[in-house]
Amino acid sequence: MKKIGLIALISVSVSATSFALNTQEQLWVKAVTITYGERAGTRVTTWRTEMASYRQYSEQKKLEKVNQFFNQLNFVNDNMLWGKNDYWATPLEFLGSNAGDCEDFTIAKYFSLLELGVSDKKLRLVYVKALTLNQFHMVLAYYSTPSSEPVILDNIEPVIKKSSARRDLLPIYSFNGKNLWLMKSRNGQLAGKSSRLSLWNDLRAREKSLKLNKPIVNYDE
């Protein structure tokens, strides 16, 4: 499902002089540009500019804006994009590649919301079975309070809905930056630390070291 005019359309509407990138952001843009090209660097600049504008919003509005922003990217499965059965990209790899699968959408939304001040305790990356599609899938859940029903941020369903309205999703396990839960109930059963997930550990290591891998297919062409 390739999307035309991806994020470049947004960047045209944002004045380059309206927001100054900090030193860390400039480093990200430079690294992504070197690895993936100028258009990829522009996407990262646009992400940083948009993120700065989102800080003024309520938490609910931040969810909507972040969800909409990343849902513009192309959905491509890992085998086709990375030549691997499963690969969890960092947000910079996702933006650099201009494509990713459900995990990449979810991970990018998770880290963006954390940066915008949403507590890690309110967020969970949820591995589910998408019943209609008959395939495994990942979404981001947001709990406004520990006991509240979460809402779901998804790249398949663009509208943020309560989990009870997503009968097409069967939760299996969930995690955040600290913990891992088996989803035997709405809030899940604690099953240890999220560091038990090797793909998560590998992602965090690449994120910290600014290691950027290149996909086997170029979605900027």
C-alpha positions in Angstrom: 0.0 0.0 0.0 2.3 2.8 -1.2 1.2 6.3 -0.2 1.9 9.2 -2.6 3.6 12.4 -1.5 4.6 10.9 1.8 5.4 13.5 4.5 7.1 15.6 1.8 3.7 17.3 1.4 3.8 18.2 5.1 7.4 19.5 4.9 6.4 22.0 2.2 3.9 23.6 4.5 6.4 24.0 7.4 8.7 26.9 7.2 12.3 25.9 7.7 12.9 29.1 9.7 9.9 28.5 12.1 11.8 25.9 14.1 15.5 25.4 14.8 16.8 21.9 15.3 18.9 21.3 18.4 22.3 19.6 18.2 20.9 16.1 18.7 18.3 16.6 16.1 20.8 17.9 13.6 22.9 14.8 14.3 19.9 12.6 13.5 19.1 14.4 10.3 22.8 14.2 9.1 23.0 10.5 9.9 19.8 9.7 8.2 20.7 11.8 5.1 24.0 10.1 4.8 22.5 6.6 5.1 19.2 7.0 3.2 19.4 10.2 1.2 18.1 13.8 1.2 14.4 13.0 1.1 14.8 10.8 4.2 16.6 13.7 6.0 13.7 15.9 5.1 11.3 13.4 6.7 13.2 13.5 9.9 13.3 17.3 9.9 9.6 17.3 9.4 9.1 14.9 12.3 11.1 17.1 14.6 9.2 20.2 13.5 5.9 18.5 14.0 6.9 17.1 17.4 7.8 20.6 18.6 4.3 21.9 17.5 2.6 19.0 19.3 4.0 19.9 22.8 1.2 22.5 23.3 -1.6 20.0 22.9 -3.5 17.9 25.4 -2.5 14.3 25.9 -5.5 13.1 23.8 -4.6 15.5 21.0 -1.0 14.3 21.1 -2.2 10.7 20.6 -4.2 11.8 17.5 -1.4 13.9 16.0 1.3 11.2 16.4 -1.0 8.5 15.1 -1.9 10.5 12.0 1.7 11.5 11.3 3.2 8.0 11.3 0.2 6.4 9.5 1.3 8.3 6.4 4.3 6.0 5.9 4.2 2.9 3.6 3.3 -0.5 5.1 5.8 -3.1 3.9 6.4 -6.5 5.6 9.8 -7.3 7.0 10.6 -10.0 4.4 10.2 -7.6 1.5 11.8 -4.6 3.2 14.6 -6.1 5.3 14.9 -9.6 4.0 14.2 -11.0 7.4 11.2 -12.7 9.0 11.1 -10.1 11.8 12.9 -6.8 12.3 12.0 -4.0 14.7 13.2 -0.7 13.2 14.1 2.4 15.3 12.0 5.5 14.5 15.0 6.9 12.5 15.3 3.7 10.5 11.5 3.7 9.9 11.5 7.3 8.7 14.7 6.8 6.7 13.3 3.8 4.9 10.0 5.5 4.3 8.3 2.2 5.1 7.9 -0.5 7.8 5.5 -3.0 9.2 3.1 -2.8 12.2 5.8 -3.1 14.8 7.7 -0.1 13.2 4.5 2.1 13.2 3.9 1.2 16.9 7.4 1.7 18.0 7.7 5.1 16.4 4.4 6.2 18.0 5.5 4.9 21.4 8.9 6.8 21.4 7.3 9.9 20.1 4.6 10.0 22.8 7.2 9.3 25.5 9.2 12.3 24.2 6.0 14.4 24.3 5.7 13.7 28.0 3.2 10.8 28.0 4.2 8.5 30.9 5.6 5.1 30.0 3.1 3.7 32.6 0.3 4.8 30.3 1.6 3.1 27.2 1.9 -0.5 26.0 3.0 -2.0 22.8 0.5 -4.9 22.3 1.2 -8.0 20.2 -2.2 -9.2 18.9 -3.8 -11.6 16.5 -5.7 -9.5 13.8 -8.6 -11.9 13.4 -10.1 -10.4 10.2 -6.7 -10.6 8.5 -5.8 -13.9 10.2 -2.3 -12.6 11.0 -0.2 -11.4 13.9 -0.1 -7.6 14.4 1.1 -4.9 16.8 -0.7 -1.9 18.1 -0.1 0.8 20.7 -2.4 1.0 23.8 -2.9 4.1 25.9 -4.3 3.8 29.4 -5.4 7.2 30.8 -5.4 5.6 34.3 -4.1 2.2 35.4 -7.6 0.8 35.6 -9.2 2.5 32.6 -10.0 0.8 29.3 -7.2 1.6 26.8 -7.6 3.2 23.4 -5.8 1.7 20.5 -3.4 3.4 18.0 -3.2 1.3 14.9 -1.9 1.6 11.3 -4.7 -0.6 9.9 -7.5 1.3 11.6 -6.7 5.0 11.5 -9.4 6.1 14.0 -8.3 5.8 17.6 -10.9 3.6 19.3 -11.4 2.0 22.7 -10.2 -1.6 22.9 -13.8 -2.9 23.4 -14.6 -1.5 19.9 -11.7 -3.5 18.4 -13.2 -7.0 18.4 -11.0 -7.8 15.5 -7.9 -7.8 17.8 -7.0 -10.7 20.2 -4.3 -9.5 22.6 -1.5 -12.0 23.3 1.2 -10.0 25.2 2.1 -6.4 25.8 5.1 -4.5 27.1 6.5 -1.0 27.7 10.0 0.3 28.6 10.0 -1.7 31.8 7.6 -4.6 32.0 6.0 -7.5 30.0 2.5 -8.7 30.5 0.6 -11.8 29.2 -2.8 -10.5 28.1 -5.1 -12.9 30.0 -7.2 -9.9 31.2 -7.8 -6.3 30.1 -4.7 -5.1 32.1 -2.7 -8.3 31.7 -0.7 -10.5 34.0 2.8 -9.4 34.8 5.3 -11.8 33.3 8.6 -10.1 34.0 10.7 -7.3 32.4 10.5 -6.2 28.8 14.2 -7.0 28.5 13.2 -10.6 28.0 12.4 -9.6 24.4 15.5 -10.0 22.3 14.1 -7.9 19.4 13.4 -5.1 21.9 16.9 -5.3 23.3 18.4 -5.1 19.8 16.2 -2.1 18.9 17.2 -0.2 22.1 20.9 -0.9 21.4 20.7 0.4 17.9 18.7 3.5 19.1 21.3 4.4 21.7 24.3 3.9 19.3 22.5 5.6 16.4 23.1 2.5 14.2 21.1 2.7 11.1 20.5 -0.3 8.9 19.4 0.0 5.2 16.5 -1.9 3.8 16.9 -4.1 0.7 14.2 -2.1 -1.1 14.2 1.7 -1.7 10.8 3.2 -1.1 12.0 6.7 -2.0 12.2 5.8 -5.7 
